[in-house]
Amino acid sequence: MAISKTKQKEQRIAAIKLQYKIPFDIEDAAVDLREMVKNYPGGIIPFRDIGAVIDAVNGPPVIPRNSVDPRGLKTPKFAWIEMSLLGINPIFQRDVMPNHIDKIESKFESDMIIVPCAVKCPITGLFLLWDGHHTARVCERMGWTHLPIWYTEAILDPNKSYEEALESANKDLIYHAGKSSITNNKNGKRELDRYNEHCMNYEIGDSKAGAIQNIVNLHNCQIKRVSKHAGDISDINLMYKSYDLTQTNSGVKGVYLSRSLSFHRKTWPLEVVRNYMMLSMAALYHTTENQTGILLPPDFDVELGNILTKNYGPSLAVSGEDDPSAIGLRGAFLKHNNLDSIKATGDLLGIITSGLILIYHKHGSGRFKLATPTYNYPIL
C-alpha cells in the first residue's frame, strides 16, 4: 500500500527531530530557529542543517545540492554605477513614494542598505532600476556619487541585424525587469513578522525590546509565534501597545504592561495570556490613573481577579475575544447593540476595558474608584 505524501512528510519530520536533543517546532509556516540553535554550543546553525530540515518539510530538491556552479549561468553582475547613469522606466517601476523615502532617510545607515537591482538598457546604456528605487533616492539625497547595483545585461542575437537585435534585447529586458519586480515585491519578499522583529531587536540589544523582554521574563511569560502553554504571549503588536501606555506623572513606559501580566498570571496561572485581556487591563490601569491621579493598588487586582474567576471562569470567557462560541464581554456588547461583528465598532479594546470596569461596578466592593467606561452595556 502506497504511503500518502502527508504521511511521508510526517515520517521525514519525525526522523529529523530524532537527530536533535533539544526539540523545536518544524511546520510549513515556520521552523523555530531560536529553539533549534540551542542544539549548537556556538550559537550558529550550519547552513546545511537548516537545508535538511527544509527537505523534511518540502521533500528533497529536484536538483541535488552542490551540483550546479552558478558562476557559469546567466546571473546578475555587480558594479558601482555613477548616479548619472541610472534611469527609471515606469513600465516596470511602481510609483515613487516621497513619504517612504523620508522614512528610510530618517534611519539611514550606509552599511545597512539593500543593493538595488537593474537591467542595463542596450539602447541608452543606462542602468534601469527594477528594485531598490527608494533606496537609490535616499543614497542620492545623502550625496552619493555612485550606487552599488546588481544588473542584468542584454545578449544580442547574432542572427539578427544590429538594430533588430537591440530592439529584441530591449524588449526581453523590459519583460525580465517587469516580471522580476512583480515577483520580488509581491511574492519574493515576506514581510518581517512582529515575532521575529521583536526577537531580533532583543538579541541585537535594542533598548525597547530589552525592556519589554525583561517585563515578560519577570512574570514568567514567554513570547511565542503561537500561544500554546501557560504564560505564552503571541500578539506582539498588542504587547507593544500595552508597553507604550505611558505613566503621565513619571513619563515611564511599561508600568501598565507589567501590572497587566502580573494580574493575568496570578488570576489565570494555567492559561495563555489572552491578547486583548492583556491590553485591556493595561488600559484600565492607565485610564484610571489619568482620570483619578491614583495608581490602583494590588488589593484591587486581587478583588477583580476573584470577581472574574467566580462569575466568568477562564480568561477567554471574560473577553470572548478569540472564540465565537464564547460570549464574554465581546458577545455581550454585540448582543446589546444587535451587531453581528466586532468590526461594526472596530474598538475591541474599548469594549473589553469598559466591560471590566462595569463588572467591577456591579460585583465589586466599591472601595476603588475606576475610570469612566467608554461604553455601557449589560454584563453578567
N, C-alpha and C positions, 0 to 999 in steps of 0.2 A: 504493500500500500504506500502510495506516494505521500511524502510529508509536505504539508502546506507551506507556503512562503512565510506565513506568520509564525508557524511552529519552528521553522528553520531559523528565523530571526531570534526567537526566544532562546533556542538552543545555543546560538552563537553568543548572545549576550550573557547567558548563564556561564558559558565556558570562559569568556574573557574575565568575568567577575571573579572566578576561582583563582585567577592569577594574582589577585591583589589582597593583601591582608586587611587593609582599611577599606570598607565599602564606599561606593559613591554611585549616584544616580546616573543611569545610562538610558536616555529616552530619545525619541525622534526630535523633540523640541530642543533638548539641551543635554549636554554631558557636563556634569558638575566638576569642572577642572579644579576648583578650590578644595574639594574633598579628595579628588584624585591625587593632587600633588602631595598630600600627606603621606603617600607611599614612597616618596622620594626624599631622602635626607637632605639633599642640597637645595630643595625648593624649586627645582626645574624639571619639567616633564620632557623627556626626549620626544622630538617631533614624530618619530616613527611609532611611538607607543600610542599617541593620540590617533594616528592613522589606523592602527589595529582596532581601536575602539570604534572608529567610524565604520570600518569594514564589518564589524559585528552588527552594527545597526543597518547599514545600507547594502551589505553584501560586498564581496570582493570586487575591486575595479576591473573593468573590461580589459584595460591595458595594464600589464604588470608594472609594479613600481620600479623606478630607476631604469626603465627600458628605453626611454626616449631622451636624447640630448636636444633641448630646445634651442641651443645656440645655432643649430642648422635649420631651424624653422623660420617662417616669416613672423618675426616678433618685433615689437617697437624698439626704437633706438633711443638713447639718452643723449641730450646735449644741453648746454647753456645757450639760450637763444636771446638775442637782443630784443628789447621791448618793441623796437621799431619794426621788427619782422613778424610780430604777432597780428592775427586778424580774427574776425568773427564772421561766420556765415550763419545768419539767423535760421537757415533751413534746419540745421541740426543743433541749435542752441536755444534753450529756454530764455525767457525774458530776464534781463538783468535786474536784480533787486537791491536798490541802494540801502534799504534798512538791513538786509542780510550782510552787505559789505561792512556797514557800520558795526554790526555785532561781531564780525570776525576781527575787524580792526581793533576793537576795544580789548581783545585778548590775544593780539598778535605776538607770536614768538618766532624768530627767524629759523630756529632749528626744529620747529614743530609743524611745518606746512606739509600738506599733501602735494605730491608732484603732479601738476596738471598734465593732461593728455591732449594730443593734437594730431592732425594729419597735415602733411606738407603738400600744399597745393602745387601741382605740376605746372600750372599756367602762370601764377603770380610769384611762386616761390615763398609765399607767406605760410606761416605755421598757424593753422586754423584750429582753435581750441574746441574740443567737444566735451571736456570735463575739466573743472577747476577754474572756470572763468572768474568767479567771485574771488577766489584765492589770488589769481593773477591781478585783479583790480586792486586788491589790498597791497600786494607787493609793489605795484606801480605807485600807489599813494605813499608808500614808505620810501620812495625814491630809488628803487632798484633799477639798475640798467639792464640786467639780464634776468631771465626766468628759467628754472630747471624744467625741462619738458621731456616727456615720453612721446615720441611721434612715430607715425607710420608713413612710409614713403610709397609713391606710386611705382609700379613696374610697367614700363611701356611695352606694348605688344609689338614685337619686331616684324610681324606680318602685316602691319597696317602702316599707312603713311604717318609721318610725324604728327601732323595736325589731327588725324583721326585717332592716333594712339593717345595724344594728350587729352582729347575730349573724352575718350572712353575711360582713361585712367582717372580723370577728374570725376566723372560720373560714378565710378566704382568707389572712390574715396568718400564722396558725399554719402553714398549709401552706407559704407562702412562706418563713417563717423556718426550718422544718424542712428543706426542700429546699436552702436556701441554706447551712445549717450542714453538711449532708452533703456537698454539692458542694465547699464551700470547704475543709473539713477532710480530705476523703477524696481528692478529685480536683483541686481548685483550687490546692492548695499542693504544691509539690515541695520535699522536704526538701533543704536545702543540702548538697551532697556535699562530701566531705572535700577534694577537689582545689580547688574554688572557695573553701572556707573557709580553706585554707592560703594560697592566693594573695591573698585579700582581707586576711587578717591581716598578711601580709608587707607588702603595699602600703600599709596604713594605719599601719605602724610597730609592730606587736606584737613585743615583745622575744623571745618564744619562737620564733615563726615566723621572725623575723630570724636568730636563732642557728642554726636548722635550715637555713635557706636558705644561710647562709654556709658551713656544712659541706658542703652539697650542691655549691655552686659550687667550693669548694676542691678537690674531687675530680672536677671536670669531669663532673658528673652533671646531669640535668635532671628536674624534677618534671613529669610528664605525666599526663593523664587515662588514656591507654592507652600502654603501653610498645611502642615500635617500633624505636628506634635505640639504639646502644651508650650505656650510661650512664643510660638512662631509668629513672625510679622511678615506679611507678603506685599502689602501695599506701601511701596516706598514713597510715593507721592504724598499720601496722607500722613505718613510718619514725618516727613519733612515739613508739611504744613503744620503739624502739631508742634514741632520744634520751633517753627518760626513765630508762633504766638509769643509776643514779647511782653515781659512784665513791665508795666508802664513806669512804676516808681524807680526801678533799678536799671531798665534797659536790657536786662538779661534774657536770653533765649534758652529754651529747654526746660524751664521750671515746670511748665504745664504738661509737657510730654512725659517727664519723669513722674509726676503725680498720677497721670493717667495710666501709665504702665504699672505703677505700684498698685493702683486701685484694681486694675484688671487681674493682676497676678494673685492678689490677696482674695479677691471676690470669686474668681473662677480659676483656681490654680491648675486645673487639669485641661483647660481649654486653650485653643489657639487664640491669639489676640485678634478680636474682630475689628476690622479696619475702621469702620465709622464709629464704633464704640470708643476706640482709641482717640480719634479726633474729636468726637462729641464731648467726651469727658474733659479733654484738654480745653475745649471751647467753653465748657461750663465753668471751669475754674477761672479762665481768662476773663470772660464777660462779667462774672460775679465780682471779681476783684476790681475790674474797671468801674463797675456801677456802684459798688459799696465801699471800695477802698480797703477791703479786708480779704486776705487770702484764707480760704476755707481751711479750718484746722483738720487734723487727722480724724477726730471724732466724727466729722461729717462723713468721711469715706466709709467708716465702719457702719454708721447708721444707714446710709444709702445702699451700701452693699447688702446688708441684711434685708432691706426692703425689696431689692431687686431679686435676690435669690428666693425669698419667700413667696413673692407674688408672680414671678415670671419663670424663675429657674435659671437655665443656662443663658449665657450672653446673647447667643443668636435669638433666643426667644424674646429678649428685651428689644433689640434693634430691628430684627426682621430684615436685615439688610441684604443677605445673600441667598435666602431661601424663600421662594414664592409661597411655599406652604406655611411658612412661619408668619403669623400675623404681626406680632410685636408692635412697636411704635410706628414703623413704616406703614403696616397694614391698617392700623387704627386711624392714621391720618387720611389714608386713601379712602377708607370706608366712610369716614365722617364727611369728606368732601366729594364723595361719589366720583372718585377718579380711578381710572384703570391702570395708570402708570405713574411712577415717581417722576417721569420726565415732564409731567404736566406742571411741576413746580421747579424741578431741577435743583432743589435745595434740601437734599437728604440730611446734610449736616444740621441745618436749622431745625428740621423736623425732629430728629432724634435728640438734639440738645434741648429743644423745647419740651419734648416728652419726658426727659429725665427730670427737668425742673417741675413739670406738672405731677409726675409720680411722687416727688418729694412733698409737694404741697398737699397731695391727697393723703399720703400714708405716713409722712414724717412727723417728728415731734414739734417742728416749728422753731426749734432752737437756733436754726441757721437761716439767715436771710440770703436768698439767691437772686440772680439776675432776673429781669422780666423776660418771660418767654416770647419768642418771635411769633409763634403760632399757639393757638388754643384749640384743643380738641379732646374728646373724651378718652380716658385711659382706664386700664383695669385698676 
